[in-house]
């Protein structure tokens, strides 16, 4: 009989967390669920924690603790709330931890899980953008490991299995182009949050869908590619691929390209990370290539999507530039959703914050620590708020 694995899901109520739960609920005898964490959707959090028999359910918001306790009454599942409780839940012994908390808030819990030697399935791209070197160093020091769950980085990871990284010439990350890929450039200034939050291919939350439309999501992924695989910025490319069937391509020194092709279903990347190093069946659509017909590609125009240009500057700068980039992006996104700035102004805000903090000497740092990342995050958010006005 196969030994049951202890697993935790950080960010259980989001789309990645829900897809993870879908997979483990199909094979309940294989897993003991340690911790589930979420935000304000305590009804969903409590429901999943109870049906999976989790040890503890944690909401990030202290004011939601009474509601969570009420929802879990009589289930035997412990309820907790707040940042300290999130860290404690992440530290509980587990074999495998899904890190799917959105934003920079996912960094500290992910590090806590790694410190315990867990295999961390990383869907929180901000962790690598803000502190990639710290994440990988923590994994090495503790005997833990990091497996990418973003579909693009999972694709690169899989393409590199059995390969020598020194033979890699380039990595091509694909982008759907988001809601505005076919809009004329002059129309973008008037785009609304509602229009930006409608994705042509994926069913995602509001913030990540808007990030897809602005390509800030892809910009983060370019930086993440550098941090995960240790490539030079000039080796990393982005192309627009409207069908979203090829998630990434790895080009080798002999001119060959290895592509990862699959339907736009996050359960593939999650399932790969869940079962790695084995491959097991995952309930995703099997491609009918004849019905698909063709795959198309377009240039990722940096005039249309200036976030991509900014990502290259961040990769060249290193240090705390990624943390500043991400924090400024989050505040600019808040302002766009609240209709305080226009769609195109988001990139302008981020660029102003990067320029200001670079001039003040706040980006360059030889050793990145969690405290330094938090300090840079706070300063960048304040600078962004000032830039927004």
N, C-alpha and C positions, 0 to 999 in steps of 0.2 A: 504494500500500500504506500502511495506517495505521501510524504510528510506534508502536512498543511503549512501554508506560508502565512506569516503574519504581515498584513498590509495596512497602510494608512492612506487616506486621500485628503490632501490639503487643497481646499477649494472644491468641495464635493458638490456644491449646488450649481456651479457653472457648467457650460457645455462640455468641457473636457472631463470634469468630474462626473457628470451624468453618463457620459459615454463609457467611462471607466467602470462605473457601477453596473451599467448594462452588461459589460463583459464578465465581471466577477459574479454577478447574480446568476449567470448561466451555468456556473460551476461552483455552487456554494460549498461543496465538500472539500474544495481545494484550498480555501482561504479562511483565516481568522481575521476579522476586521478589528483593528486596534483603535483608530481614531478617524473621525470624519470632521472636517471643519468647513465653515461657510460664512456667509455674511448675514444679510437681513431676512433671507428666506428661511426662517426657522422652521416653518411647517414642513418644507421639503427636507431640510436637514434632519429633523426629528423623525420623519417618516422613514428615510433611508437608514438612519442609525438604528432604529428599532427593527426593521426587517432584516438588516444584515447582522444584527447582534453585536454592534460596536461596543467597545469598552467605554468610549467617551465621545461626546459630540460637543464641538466648540464653535460658538459664534464670535466673530471678531468684534462685535459691538456689545459693550457692557449693558446698554439699556435693553438689549434683547434677551438677557439671561432669564428674567421671570417667565417670558413666553416660552422659551426653550425648555425650562424646567417643567412647566405645565404640560407641554406637549409630550415630554418624555416620562411623565409620572406613571409609575407602575411597570415600566419597561425594563428596569435594571440598568439602563444606560446612564452613565454619569453626564451631567451637564456643566459646562464652564463657559466663560466669556473673557474677552480681552486679549491683548497682545501677549502677556505673560502666559496665559493659558494656551494660546496657539503654540508658543515655543515649547511648553511642557508636553503638549500632545505630540509635537513633531519629534521630541526626544524619546518618546516611549519606544522600547525595543520593537523593531519591525525589520522584516527582511527586504521589503519593497515599499517605497513611498512615492505616491504621485504628487508632484509639486505643481498645482494648477491655480494657485492664488494669483489674481490679476495684479500687475503693477509691481513697483519696488517693494511693496509690503510682503511679497513672497520670498525675498532674499533671506531674511533671518530664519524663518522656519525651515527653509531648504537647507541652510547651513547646519541647523540643529540636527536635522535628520542625518546629514552626512557625517557629522561628528560621532554619531552612534554606529557608523559603519554600514548604513543602509545602502541599498541600491536605489538611487534617486532617479525616477522617471521625470525629466524636467520639461514641463510645458510652459513654465514661467520664463519667457525669454529675457525679461528685465534682469533676472539674476545674472545672466551671462553678460548682458550689455553693461550693467553697472559694476560688476565685480567678477568677471570671468576668471581671472587669474586666482582670485581668492577661492572661488568655488572649486576649481580643479585642484588647487593645493590642499584644500580641506579634504577632498575625496582621497587624494594620495596619502595624506597623513593618517587617516582613520581606517584605511582599508576599504572604504566605500567606493562607489562608482557612480557615474552620471551617464544616463542614456537619454538622448534627445527625443522629444515627443512632437515638437513642431514637425509638420509633415515634410518640410524641406530638409531639415537637418536629420531627421530619421532617414530620409532618402539618401543623403550623403553618407551617413553612417553605414547604411546597408551596402552602398556601392563600394565602400572602402574595406569591407570585410575581406580579409586575406590579401589585401593590397599593401604596398609600401607607400607611405604618405610622401616620401621623397620623389616618387614617380608621378605625383599629381602636378599637372600643369595649370589647371584652372578648375573652378567650381562655378556652375551656372545655377542660380536660384531663380525659379519661375514665380511670376506674379500674375494673378488674374486680371489686374488692372482696376478692380473695384467698380463701384457704381458709375464712375465718370470716365471710363476708358474710351468711350465713343463720343464724349461731349467735345464740342469745340472749345479751344483754350479760353477764348474770350468770355465764355459762359460761366466758367468756374467761380469767378468772384462772387456771383450771386447764388451759389449753391446753398441749400438749407441743410440743417442737421437731419431732417427726415429723409431727404434725397440721398444724403451720404450714407445713411444707415440701412440702405437696401442693397444687399449683395447679390450679384447675378448667379453665383455658384454655391456659396456656402451659407449655412444657417448658423450665425454667430450672434454674440451680444452687440449692443449698440456701439460701445466704445471701440471694440476691435474691428467692427465693420467700417466705422468712420476712418479708423487708422488704415484700413485697406484702401479706401478711396483716396486718401492723401498720400499713400505709400509710406507713411511713417512705420507701419507694421513691417513692410519689406525692408525699410532702412534699419530697423532693429535687427532683422534677420541677417542682413549683411554683416553687421557688427558681431552678431552671435556666431556666424560662420567662422569669422576670424578667431574668436575666443575658443570655440570648441575644437577646431582642427589645426590651429596654429599656422594658418596661411597668411601670406602677405596680402595687403589690400588690393594690389594689382592683379591678384589671382582670382578675385571674387567678382562675379558679374551678376546682373539681373536682366531678365528679359520678360516681356509680357507674353503670357500664354493663356489666352481666353478660355480654353477648354478645361484647364486645371487638371489635366490627366498626368502630365509629366511634372513631378514635384521638384526634381533637381537633376542635374547631370554633372558627372565628374569627368573631366578631360585629363588624359594621361600623356606622358611625354612622347609616346609613339603616335599621337594624333587620334587615338580612339576615344570615344565618348561612351560612358556607361550611364544609362538613364534609368530612373525608377519611375515606373508607370503604374497608375492605379486610380480607382475612382476617388472623387473628393469626399472621403469618409474618414473622419479622424480615428475611427476604431481600428484602422489598419496600423497606424503608427503607435497607438496605445497598446494594441495587442502584441505588436512586435516587442515593445519595451517590457510588457508584462511577462512574456514568455522567454525573452532573451536569456541565454544564447540559443534556445531551441526555437523552431518555428512550429506553430500549432494552428489549426483551423481558426479563422476569424470570420464572423458572419457579415461580410461585406459583398457588394455586388461584384461579379466577375465580368471583366470587360469583354464586350463583343466588338472586336476591332473593325469588322466589316460595317457594322451599324454605326460605329463612331465615324468612320469615313476618312477624316483628316485631322491633323494637328497643325495649328498655326502659331506663329510667333511674330512679335513686333518689338521694336526697340523700346527700352524703358527710358523715355525722354525726360532728362533732368530739368528741362525748362517747365514741363508740365508737373513734374514731381520733384521739387527741389529738396525734399527730405533725403533723396538718394545721394545727392551731392554732399549734403551735410553729414551723412553717415560716413562717406569716404574721408572727410576731414576729421571726424571723430576717430576713425581707425588709425589715421596717420598720427594723431596727437597722443592717443593712449591715456594712461593715468586715470584721472577722474572724469575725462571728457564724456564717456558713456553715461555715467551717473547724471551729469549735468544735462546732457541731451535728453535722457529719458524723463527727468523731472520737469524740465521746461516743456517738453512735449505734452506731458500729462496736464499741466496747468493750461497750456494753450488749447488742448482738447476740451477741458472744462469750459473755457471761455467761449469756444465755438458752440458747444451744446447749449450754453446759456444765452447765445446770440449776442455776446458782447464783442466778438470779432468775427470777421468773415472767414470763409474756407481757406483762402490763399494766405491770410494773415498768420495762420498757425506756424508755417515754416519761417516767416519773418520774425516772429517772436522768439522761436528757438535759436535762430541765427544771432539775434541781438544778445541773447543770454550767453551763448558760447563765446561771442566776441568780448563781451564785458568781463566774464570770468577768466578768460585767457589773458586779457590785458592786466587783470589784477593778480595774475599768477596762481589762480585757484584750480588749474587743471592738471598740472604736471606733478606727478608723484611716483616715486620708484616702487614703493610697497603700498598696495591698496589694502585697507582694513575695513571692517564693518563700520567702525566709528567714523572713519574718514568718508566713507560712502554716505552715511547718514547725514554728516555735516554738509557735504557737497549737495546732497538732495535738498536739504532745507534751504541752503543759500540760493540754489537755482530756482526753487519754487518762489522764493521772495523776489528774486530778480525778474522772473517771468511775470509775476503779478504787477510789478512796477512797469514793465514794458507794455503790458496790456492796458494799464491805467484804469 
